[in-house]
């Protein structure tokens, strides 16, 4: 099964946890990341100063943060179709961390 590959070309911080993201096919998504800021990797992005450190990775063509968090460009591109499942998964990350502390 083939699926389109997308590259993030640009982003703009619109709010504390919200970005406008431009893709190589000319489309854009405005994404509020709050529903997925759970778990070891994404929880630190709740801090607005950490979230604002987002960068465009020139090799992977996606958004990355110094915490190691990143998102698949296809997921970002299709965010409206993905957010419900991602929100559930993110809450599971949080529950998993509480059940299995380091």
ChimeraX attribute file (.defattr): number of C-alpha atoms within 10 A of each C-alpha:
attribute: neighborCount
match mode: 1-to-1
recipient: residues
	/A:1	2
	/A:2	4
	/A:3	6
	/A:4	5
	/A:5	11
	/A:6	18
	/A:7	20
	/A:8	25
	/A:9	18
	/A:10	17
	/A:11	19
	/A:12	12
	/A:13	15
	/A:14	12
	/A:15	11
	/A:16	16
	/A:17	19
	/A:18	16
	/A:19	19
	/A:20	15
	/A:21	21
	/A:22	19
	/A:23	20
	/A:24	14
	/A:25	12
	/A:26	8
	/A:27	10
	/A:28	18
	/A:29	16
	/A:30	18
	/A:31	18
	/A:32	16
	/A:33	17
	/A:34	15
	/A:35	14
	/A:36	22
	/A:37	21
	/A:38	21
	/A:39	18
	/A:40	15
	/A:41	14
	/A:42	21
	/A:43	18
	/A:44	18
	/A:45	25
	/A:46	16
	/A:47	12
	/A:48	12
	/A:49	12
	/A:50	13
	/A:51	24
	/A:52	16
	/A:53	12
	/A:54	20
	/A:55	15
	/A:56	16
	/A:57	14
	/A:58	11
	/A:59	7
	/A:60	13
	/A:61	17
	/A:62	23
	/A:63	22
	/A:64	18
	/A:65	20
	/A:66	13
	/A:67	16
	/A:68	9
	/A:69	16
	/A:70	18
	/A:71	11
	/A:72	16
	/A:73	19
	/A:74	17
	/A:75	14
	/A:76	24
	/A:77	24
	/A:78	13
	/A:79	16
	/A:80	12
	/A:81	11
	/A:82	13
	/A:83	18
	/A:84	12
	/A:85	10
	/A:86	15
	/A:87	17
	/A:88	12
	/A:89	15
	/A:90	18
	/A:91	16
	/A:92	14
	/A:93	20
	/A:94	17
	/A:95	13
	/A:96	13
	/A:97	14
	/A:98	11
	/A:99	9
	/A:100	7
	/A:101	6
	/A:102	5
